Amino acid sequence: MYRKAIDYSRLLQNISSCFIISIIFCSCGTTLRPKDYDLSKDSRPINEKKQLVLSATKSVTDADPSIIIIDSLIIETNKFPKEIRSHARVYDSTGNIIINMAPPYCDDLRYWKSIKETIGKKTYGITDFNVREFGDKDSIPYAVMLNIDYSGSMSGVLDVISEGTELFISLKQPQDRIGIATYNRDYTLKVPMWQDKTMILSTFRSTAKNGFGMYSAMNDALMKSMMQYKDLPPEMPRVMVLFTDGEDNYSTSRVNQIIDSALSNDVHIFTVGFGYVNEKPLRALSGYTGGKFYRAYSKQELINVFKDIYLSLRNFYLISYKPPEYFGLHKVAVELSIPNRVDSLIAKGVYDTAPLRPIFDGNNPNDPIGAQFTSKIIFDFNSATLRPESMIRIDELAELLDRYPRVWLEVQGHTDNVGTEEFNQKLSEARADSVMQELLKRGIESKRLRPHGYGMSDPIVPNDTEENRAKNRRTQFKVLRQ
């Protein structure tokens, strides 16, 4: 009996030890995956098509019109609602960028038929737009920051990444600046934003093997790389390129923080995933900042991606126009008319100007709770009656709540200090309730809304000028639940 008791005790100890070890290992990463990737072979799933990468240019007059394609590469929203700027790319299915389709390389906009934006169920035709072509002859200086994942899960592709990085540097034009950083748990700035190609290449080569480690702090690294743009001229286009598997098990920064920083600093993020990729954060980073997501399964494909990124920066059509003022999801359609082609070409793109974004960090689902935002909702003077021009703002809120059905909001009414405290308190409560009632009419469940009047008790600026008092008269929203 005694011997059996000893065996059970040891068995329980072993089970407990295994359980603790499994917890430790699980806490170090998100997903167990093979240690190395083999980029010498194409490991692409059978049902996944190869991503077309571009390697040359061809004039539209020499191209086969039946194989021409257009897509929207970058949509800049930092000047919204005054202006939208979209970098469109026209190419053919054999990998040629199609050029000579807009001024100054073409006399007019004969190829550009129309631009439309769809918001909810309404479609708006953009009649006043401009297209400007940029090509190899345009000496635009770019600032490009390369961020390379040096964590343990990337050990099998570091040689390939180094080779690709050297190729990227070799494509650099004299006016460009390139910086290079590597990261695992720690962040290492290997090359500052330099202009001298020889110095960049020799410095990278001398440090390429240094700094390899286990953990991955991808988000923190990107936030630190944002600082590399701070001393550059504001008009210089800013691009960040990230090479990674998308895993992060050490950062305190969140994906939404990176997106906000990129938008405020006008930085476009291109993400390149290898092998077993966690795509969600990478697609979010590139999609919301006007970049592009790539996925490489082989060494040659990775090399092609480097070429594609640089060619994309050098050859594009810049479309600019004033968009409808709507703080939500915009669907864009750009239509081209190519001679000797039966049908029109349409590129579809999406940009989002809503005050809330989805959660991209599964480890921190409480990110948006407590977040606050305002909406330009206008009432009649000293009244809770909504002005007609406020209805589109209500539509924006309803669309936002439809998109994120788990979000609950506090609907806040705020006033300035003109009038008595009692009057302002009642007015703020009535205005918050008016907004809530309009949202209920649009199908939003009452349990997801909490009206609250704050009166004059919570000004965001001193009530010392008419301009400041106008800022304090506001409808504000706070995320209560996600």
SULTA-V596165 format. One line per field, one symbol per residue. phi: phi as a letter, one per 20 degrees, with the letter a starting at -180 (. if undefined). Layout:
# SULTA-V596165
phi=???
This chain:
# SULTA-V596165
phi=.ffffffffffffffffffffffffffeaebfbgfdddefceefggedffefddcbcbfffdefffdfccceecdedfdfefbdccedcdbdfeodfedmcbgeecfbdgeeeacccdcmddddeeedbcccedcffeeeeddddecdfdegfdgfcffffffffffgfffgegefdcdccdbcfddceecffddfffffffffgfdgeenfbefcdffffffffgffefeegfefgccddddaenebcbfdfdgfffffffffdldddddcddledefgfffffffedmdbdccddbfffffffgfffffffecadedcaeefebeaedddcdddddgmdfdeecddccccdffccfeddffcfegefnfcbdcfeddfglbeeffgfefffffffffffffdfeedceeddccedeoffffffffffffffffffffffenffffeccfbedlefcfebfedcfffffffebdcccfebc
